[in-house]
Amino acid sequence: MDAPENANEDFVDPVSTNPEHYRVLFDNERVRVLEYRDEPGDETTPHRHPDSVMVTLGAFRRRLSVDDRVFDAVLEAGEARWLPAQSHSGENTGDTPTRAIFVELKAPPLEPDASPLGPS
């Protein structure tokens, strides 16, 4: 799988580094949609996401490590959050599974498409 177009040479694809947790649901020239799943106590190795929107499918707690910073996050089900491009690793520190969808942005907007709206 190719790295998103707006990623730099340090791109470490979470689907490659953590395939037991990340699964590609959709991929085209503009976005890649990932499903993330883990269980309490599971950890991820360092990886990078481009600019993304994360949608939580269930409530969960995580400890995230970004560079030399470590912080805890508590998220409720149904939240949508903007995530700027970042490298991190994480750990499920709660007592519930983590379930989330990531919509990773790949490229700047293209010229308007004259095709009608609808599924592709």
N, C-alpha and C positions, 0 to 999 in steps of 0.2 A: 504494500500500500504506500502511495506517495505521501509525503508530508504536505500539509496545507501550504498553499502558495505564499502566504504572508509569514510563514515561519522562517527562522534563520537557520544557519548551518548547525546550530546546537540542538535542533529539534530531536527530541527523544519521544517517539510515538507511544502513547500509553497502551495502544492495542498490541504493540509488539512487546513492550516491557512487562505488561500486566494483562495477558490475554485471558486469564481466569476471571478478571473483573470487568474488562471493557469489551464491548461487541459493537461493530458497525451496523447501524440500522439503515442508513442511507448515505450516499456519497455521490456528489457531482462536482462540477467545476467551481461552484460557489460556496457550498457548505458540506460539512460532514456531520452526521448525527450519530452520537454514541449512546449506548445504554451502559450504565455502570451499576454493578451489583456486588455487594460483599456481605459478610457476616460479622458479628461482634468479634473483635480481636484481630481481624484481617488487616494487613498492611499492604501498601503499594510501594514499589521502588520509585526513585526519582523519574519524573517524566515531564513533558511540556505540553501545554495547551495553547493554541492561538487565542485571540479574542473569542469569547464564547458566551452563550447564555446557558445557565444551568437551571433545570426544572426539577425540583425534588418530588419524588413520588411517594415518599413516606418520611416521617420524622426520624432524625438521626443525630448522633454526636460524633464529631471527628476531631482528631488532633492533626494539624497540618504543619509541615515543615517547609519553609520557603527561605532559601539561603541560610542565614544564621538565626532566623526567627522561627519560633514555635508558638502556635496559638491554638486554642480550642474553639470550635464552632458548634453551635446548636442550631439546627434547622428544622422547621416545621414542614409538614406535608403540603404540597401545592405552592411552594414559593418559586418564584422566577427571579434569578439573580444574574446581573452582568458580571462577568469575570474577565478582566483584562488579561492579555497574554502573560503566562507565568509558567515557571518550573516549580514543581513541588513534589512532595511525597505525603502520604497520609496514613492514618490508622483509625479504624472504627473503635472508638472508646466507649460506645454506648452498649445498650443491651437489646438493640433492634438492628435488623439488617439495614444497610444503606441501599437505596434505590433512587437513581437519578438519571436524567437525560441531559446530554450536553449537545448543544448546537454550535459547532465550531465554524467560524467564518474563515474563508480561504482567500478571497480576492476582493478588491474594490468593486463597487457596483459596475455592471456592464451597461451598455446602452439599453434604453427601454426596449422591451420585446413587444412586438405588435401581435403576438399570438394571444388567443383568448385564454381566460383563466380556466383552470381545471387541473385534474390530476395528471401527473406525468409518469 
